[in-house]
């Protein structure tokens, strides 16, 4: 980490105007990042909470309801409402844990995996374009800034664990701007 007191270090990025611009950049980026998925979700009568559940269950098949609650930081009641809709409409399936029958393990069905791919396709392509335009050094700087914004140590730690996985998950042979497909076979039949 850079020494903030090093001679010649330019700290103009810490001025109030720069900090406010950072807030605005996050706002506009998030607005545009979620616009297309929001339109897709609306067709199903779903919202962003549904998107988050679909995304994280697709990212970590077999996660428990408790693990999902810890990530989303919403009430059990709120998650129950969203999860019930996704289960009832065939996007998510709940299975009993093999060691603890009280555990509910969550998986996307094929229908859920298809929706997750639709929701994430433009987001992955948008991020790929921005990363490509910015270059590797800027991407690493962006990652550091985002990790610095995340308030909980356990949430930041999730990304330490995944740091080496990004290289292995890349699929060779994809055209520029085309995001890699998520691994197949992770969805569970309803």
C-alpha positions in Angstrom: 0.0 0.0 0.0 1.3 3.5 -0.8 2.6 5.7 2.0 0.0 8.5 2.2 2.8 10.8 3.6 5.3 10.1 0.8 6.8 13.3 -0.7 5.3 14.1 -4.1 2.2 11.9 -3.6 -0.7 13.7 -5.3 -3.7 13.6 -2.8 -6.0 15.7 -5.0 -8.3 12.6 -5.3 -9.2 13.2 -1.7 -10.7 16.6 -2.2 -14.5 16.9 -1.6 -15.3 17.4 -5.2 -13.4 14.3 -6.2 -15.1 12.2 -3.5 -18.6 13.5 -4.6 -17.7 12.7 -8.2 -16.9 9.1 -7.0 -20.3 8.9 -5.4 -22.0 10.1 -8.6 -19.9 7.6 -10.7 -21.1 4.8 -8.6 -24.7 5.9 -8.9 -24.7 6.3 -12.7 -22.7 3.1 -13.2 -25.1 1.1 -11.0 -28.1 2.6 -12.7 -26.8 1.6 -16.2 -25.5 -1.7 -14.9 -29.0 -2.7 -13.6 -31.2 -1.2 -16.4 -31.3 -4.2 -18.8 -31.7 -6.9 -16.0 -34.5 -4.7 -14.4 -36.4 -4.8 -17.8 -36.0 -8.6 -18.0 -37.1 -9.1 -14.3 -40.1 -6.9 -14.8 -41.5 -9.4 -17.4 -41.7 -11.9 -14.6 -43.0 -9.5 -11.9 -39.6 -9.8 -10.2 -37.3 -7.1 -8.7 -33.7 -6.7 -7.8 -34.0 -8.9 -4.7 -35.0 -11.8 -7.0 -32.0 -10.9 -9.2 -29.6 -11.1 -6.2 -31.0 -14.4 -5.1 -30.7 -15.9 -8.6 -27.2 -14.5 -9.1 -25.8 -15.7 -5.8 -27.5 -19.1 -5.9 -26.2 -19.5 -9.5 -22.7 -18.5 -8.3 -22.6 -20.9 -5.4 -25.0 -23.8 -6.0 -25.9 -25.7 -2.9 -25.5 -22.7 -0.6 -27.7 -22.6 2.5 -30.4 -20.2 3.2 -28.3 -18.9 6.1 -25.4 -18.2 3.8 -27.6 -16.4 1.4 -29.0 -14.3 4.3 -25.5 -13.4 5.4 -24.6 -12.2 1.9 -27.9 -10.2 1.2 -28.3 -8.9 4.7 -32.1 -8.9 4.5 -34.6 -10.2 6.9 -35.7 -13.9 6.9 -39.2 -12.7 6.1 -38.0 -10.7 3.0 -35.9 -13.6 1.7 -38.8 -16.0 2.4 -41.1 -14.0 0.2 -38.6 -13.7 -2.7 -37.5 -17.3 -2.4 -41.1 -18.6 -2.3 -41.9 -16.9 -5.5 -38.7 -18.2 -7.2 -39.4 -21.8 -6.0 -43.1 -21.6 -6.9 -42.4 -20.4 -10.4 -39.7 -23.1 -10.9 -36.5 -21.0 -10.9 -35.0 -22.3 -7.7 -35.2 -25.7 -5.9 -34.5 -26.3 -2.2 -33.0 -29.6 -1.1 -32.5 -31.0 2.4 -28.9 -31.0 3.6 -27.3 -34.4 3.6 -25.9 -34.0 7.1 -28.4 -31.7 8.7 -32.0 -32.2 7.6 -32.9 -28.7 8.9 -30.6 -27.2 6.3 -32.1 -26.0 3.0 -29.7 -26.1 0.1 -30.5 -23.8 -2.8 -30.0 -24.6 -6.5 -31.1 -23.0 -9.8 -33.3 -25.1 -12.0 -32.5 -25.1 -15.7 -35.2 -22.4 -16.0 -33.4 -20.4 -13.3 -30.0 -20.9 -14.9 -31.3 -19.7 -18.2 -32.7 -16.5 -16.5 -29.4 -16.0 -14.7 -27.6 -16.1 -18.0 -30.0 -13.6 -19.5 -29.6 -11.3 -16.6 -25.8 -11.4 -16.4 -25.0 -11.5 -20.1 -25.1 -7.7 -20.7 -23.5 -7.0 -17.3 -20.6 -9.3 -18.0 -20.2 -7.8 -21.5 -20.4 -4.2 -20.0 -17.7 -5.0 -17.4 -15.5 -6.7 -20.1 -15.7 -3.6 -22.3 -14.8 -1.3 -19.4 -12.0 -3.5 -18.2 -10.5 -3.8 -21.7 -10.7 -0.1 -22.3 -9.1 0.7 -18.9 -6.3 -1.9 -18.9 -5.0 -4.3 -16.3 -3.5 -1.7 -14.0 -6.7 0.3 -13.8 -8.7 -2.9 -13.3 -6.5 -3.7 -10.3 -7.0 -0.2 -9.0 -10.7 -0.4 -9.4 -10.7 -3.7 -7.5 -8.8 -2.2 -4.7 -11.2 0.8 -4.5 -14.3 -1.5 -4.5 -12.8 -3.7 -1.8 -12.1 -0.6 0.2 -15.7 0.5 -0.1 -17.0 -2.9 1.2 -17.6 -2.5 4.9 -17.4 -6.0 6.3 -14.1 -8.0 6.5 -15.8 -11.3 5.8 -17.3 -9.9 2.6 -13.8 -8.6 1.4 -12.4 -12.1 2.3 -14.8 -13.7 -0.2 -12.7 -12.0 -2.9 -9.3 -13.1 -1.5 -10.6 -16.7 -1.9 -11.7 -16.1 -5.5 -8.6 -14.1 -6.6 -6.9 -17.2 -8.3 -10.2 -18.6 -9.6 -10.7 -15.8 -12.2 -7.8 -17.1 -14.3 -9.0 -20.7 -14.3 -12.6 -19.7 -15.1 -11.6 -17.7 -18.2 -12.7 -19.5 -21.4 -10.2 -19.2 -24.3 -11.5 -18.6 -27.7 -14.2 -16.0 -26.8 -14.5 -13.0 -29.1 -13.8 -9.5 -27.8 -16.7 -8.3 -25.7 -18.2 -11.7 -25.4 -18.4 -12.8 -21.8 -17.6 -16.4 -20.8 -20.6 -18.5 -20.1 -21.1 -19.7 -16.5 -20.3 -23.4 -16.0 -22.9 -25.8 -17.3 -24.4 -28.5 -15.1 -24.8 -26.4 -12.0 -28.5 -26.2 -12.3 -30.6 -28.8 -10.6 -33.8 -30.3 -12.1 -37.0 -29.1 -10.4 
